[in-house]
Amino acid sequence: MNISKITIIGGGNLGTSIAKGILAIDHFNKQQLTVCEKRLARAKQLVEMGFQVVENKISEAIEDAEIIIVSVKPQHFRSVLEELKPLLKPEQLLVSTVTGVTLNEMAAVLKEHPMIRIMPNTAIEIKESLTCLCFQSTTREQELVVTTLFNALGKTIVLHEDQLDAVTVLGACGIAFALRFIRAATQGGIEIGFSAEISQFIASQIVKGAAQLLLENGTHPEAEIDKVTTPQGVTISGLNEMEHQGFSSSVIKGLLTSFNKLSNGDK
Ligand SMILES: NC(=O)c1ccc[n+]([C@@H]2O[C@H](COP(=O)([O-])OP(=O)(O)OC[C@H]3O[C@@H](n4cnc5c(N)ncnc54)[C@H](OP(=O)(O)O)[C@@H]3O)[C@@H](O)[C@H]2O)c1
């Protein structure tokens, strides 16, 4: 990868995950990444984690940065944009992770500056994110640079911005939904005889394996389910009981609840 320097503004949950992922990319070294963090205690933690940190000085943090990733809460985004406005060089690409703030709202401040809205998830720290990208005022070359970066941190899809709320729910909140399944399976595993540690290991590995089956074979989930559900067998009995208790329905309803909340302007 040919990116000389990346700056992340906001070293919170997601900013730190992105920073960890970037440093795990082959041939990318610590001097090529700067994290700018406002909160003193958090900045100290980031230094202890081994990151090059600039405390709350955006002007200093973005010097020579080819890509600037802003990862602050929506309520802080406007002031960060206003601060960036007189500092940004035309060639510096601005990437926002901020939920619910549109490219047009960003353009109201930054005009024609090249901007990218992304929606990654926290698995970015182990380079397994699903990152959705939306571009505005960018050249094909700039789009390629950003796509290459996020492909090194997992998988990417380019979508129209009006699908970003949906991808936020399925692709970012979805991490929490999948983790809750793992937690529930772990609890069940403990009840049938495993230690918490072994149970969680088994539950995590089966989710990883199930996902890999679909991704690598390109099959439908039901085709893979059919392979393990013997007539009158134990798997179908358990699976049907889960459905009687509303398993699929509660997952779908949960997704819709999150989506409706986001569409109503909640972040
Ligand atoms: N977490 C996720 O999985 C996820 C996924 C996709 C998108 N997002 C979006 O990504 C954004 C960041 O989320 P998060 O969970 O990482 O938030 P977070 O933990 O609150 O992190 C944001 C950090 O940025 C700091 N900050 C605020 N203004 C700053 C400034 N001017 N300069 C430098 N640092 C500044 C904050 O400090 P203070 O606390 O002192 O303000 C905080 O430490 C949000 O807009 C969120 O909607 C999150």
The ligand as a Gaussian input file, in Angstrom:
#p B3LYP/6-31G(d) Opt

LIG

0 1
 N      -18.525000       1.974000      17.738000
 C      -18.877000       1.473000      16.556000
 O      -18.946000       0.265000      16.332000
 C      -19.213000       2.388000      15.407000
 C      -19.440000       1.810000      14.175000
 C      -19.663000       2.646000      13.101000
 C      -19.685000       4.027000      13.278000
 N      -19.506000       4.576000      14.506000
 C      -19.495000       6.050000      14.629000
 O      -18.140000       6.454000      14.816000
 C      -18.079000       7.597000      15.655000
 C      -17.169000       7.320000      16.823000
 O      -17.777000       6.332000      17.658000
 P      -17.067000       5.809000      18.975000
 O      -17.941000       4.776000      19.533000
 O      -15.642000       5.475000      18.685000
 O      -17.118000       7.156000      19.878000
 P      -16.255000       7.499000      21.166000
 O      -15.806000       6.263000      21.856000
 O      -16.997000       8.557000      21.934000
 O      -14.907000       8.145000      20.554000
 C      -14.791000       9.454000      20.094000
 C      -13.549000      10.054000      20.740000
 O      -13.227000      11.254000      20.059000
 C      -12.894000      12.244000      21.027000
 N      -13.080000      13.579000      20.445000
 C      -14.206000      14.331000      20.378000
 N      -13.936000      15.498000      19.754000
 C      -12.613000      15.473000      19.423000
 C      -11.723000      16.391000      18.792000
 N      -12.158000      17.596000      18.409000
 N      -10.444000      16.030000      18.607000
 C       -9.994000      14.843000      19.021000
 N      -10.771000      13.927000      19.660000
 C      -12.066000      14.254000      19.847000
 C      -13.861000      11.959000      22.158000
 O      -13.473000      12.590000      23.357000
 P      -14.682000      13.018000      24.371000
 O      -15.289000      11.748000      24.860000
 O      -13.971000      13.819000      25.418000
 O      -15.653000      13.838000      23.588000
 C      -13.771000      10.436000      22.228000
 O      -12.671000       9.996000      22.992000
 C      -19.506000       7.929000      16.049000
 O      -19.987000       8.987000      15.255000
 C      -20.256000       6.639000      15.796000
 O      -21.583000       6.908000      15.456000
 C      -19.236000       3.786000      15.571000

